[in-house]
């Protein structure tokens, strides 16, 4: 079909990115916008102005993500469907969590997160079965289980958010306020970035190296839940009663998740470079590229999170920087990856040195994330173990 002169001019003036969008892409974006507006009208009374702005801006952000990465189009509606099913089952009564079958065994936040944990563990096993046995079926099962874990993890987080408001409107808050919640967030962010690279590079062999990091986080999560009753929803301490938390913490954990992903890929790089599993892993160039891109993304988000943290500190404690142990170790993490990227871009850092550096970086990041809470005290002591 030929275009009229006016249509042709309009087409030529349209940016190339939007020319590639099909009707399904626009319908997906429109659906997200409608969902955001519905949430705004349904739950807007519980939100402040900043939260409403974030909700509205989330629609174009996730639309762009779904246009770029098609599986998100299935994930988002599936999470929404399960979360709203749980909300309907609760009927405004938190006691239903122990009375309704699907809430008790599947859709309450604790049940969904327990399923998430189990699926991540099984996913790790199947990825290793696939790698060790050169079994494509095992790796594909691992991938499916990883996606299922992400689905139930996000569902659990959404339902937990709703449950916090059932406890009390003054208790309700976004579930990124304590170690239990951020370990879930860390696991899902790491998994989603891995799944993106798995599809982008058309290889599932790296799951055997990235999923163990997630499995370790899940193991800690389960221990922490059993020994400290960490799954209980508690009111926010005064320092956390700020809208800064809603953007600072997720940005921070995108950094942590991608740094962990880079370390898992770095371990695969080192094995292959020494001839171990060399015929079963992607080329070294691919491993190096994934490692570089993961650290680049993580560094960008961690930089934003650090700036946001400084602004939050100024509001909460009257100063942008106080050399609190958490702040100091965050700076160490930032400097470590800034140096890695500088050496990469200026000196062409590659090979085993870059891989070892990425692995050591994970140790530094782990101490900043967890060790500070365990061994040091300061303004962030509300997060101690």
Phi, psi and omega in degrees: 000131181276145178271145173290166181300319179295316179296320180296320179294319178298317180298317182292331180277347179284130178306145184304326180300316183285336177297330184280352183281133179266176179302320180299325178295315180292324177295320177299313179298318179296323178297320178295319179297317178298319179296319179296318180293322177297314180297324180295317180285326183281320186241008183300333181295337180268359187251150170269180184299322181294318180295322178296320179296317179298318180298314181294319180289338180296330182300305179294328179296311181286336173295312178298321178297317179293327176293324182277325184230099191301324181303336179298331179297331178273320184298310184299309178298325180294317177298315180299317181298313181293319181295316180290331174296318178295317179300319179295322180292324178295319181059028179083007183236111183296335180296341179296342181300333179257359184249328181269130186303309185291331174288314185295321188250359184215309197252351171294159186300316181293321179293314181297320181289327174294319175298317177305312182299315180297316182293323176297320179296313179294324178300317178302315180299313183292325175299319180289323175300316180295320181288312184292323183261010184050042187252106181296329180295317179300316180293322180291324175296318177301320179294316179298317179295324178296317177297319180296322178296318178297317179301311183287330177296313178294323177299314179301321180292317179297317180292322178298321178301314179294318181300325180297327178282334175292329177294319179173144181297334179277348179265328186305135179196159177297136187280067175222037192251349181215177185298323179301312183289321183284337174292323174296313179301315179301314182298317184286322178295315179299316181296317183292320176295321177298314182298326176296312180292329177300315179287318184298321181260002177052048177215137179251001184294335183284346178300329180292344182252333180271319183297327176300328176296316178294320179298323177295319177297319179294321177300316177297318180301315180294317177299315182296323179293315184289317187275334185239008184050043188290342183285348179296138179273122182245154175298151178289139171290157185306322184296336182265357181277065183215146178290343177300326182301326186292338180247329180294312185293310178301319178298319179300316186278344166295320175298309180301317182296317181287329175295321177294319177300315180299322180293320176298318178293323178299322178295321176295321179299314182296319178297312181295321181293341176260010176084009179268125183056027187299326182275000183247351183253157178299164178303153180302326180297322178292315179300317179297320182292318178297316180300314180296314182293321179296315180293323179298313179297314180299319180295320179298312181290324180293325176297313178299316181297322180294319177296315178298322178298322178295318178296320177296317180299321180297323179286319186277320188239001175086006179208147183287331184210133183230008182056032168300147182307321180295318178294318181297316181287331173297321177295321178298316177300314181299315180294324180299311182282332173298318178293321179299312181292323178299314180294325179294313186280325184269325185244002179069038181303125181214180167073207188294325180299314179297320181293315178298320179298318179296323178293314177297324178301324178296322177296317178297316181295320180298319179293320179295324183282313190243317185299322179299320179293330184276322192243344185239161179231160181169204182295338181265020185293348176295348179259012184294151173283000000 
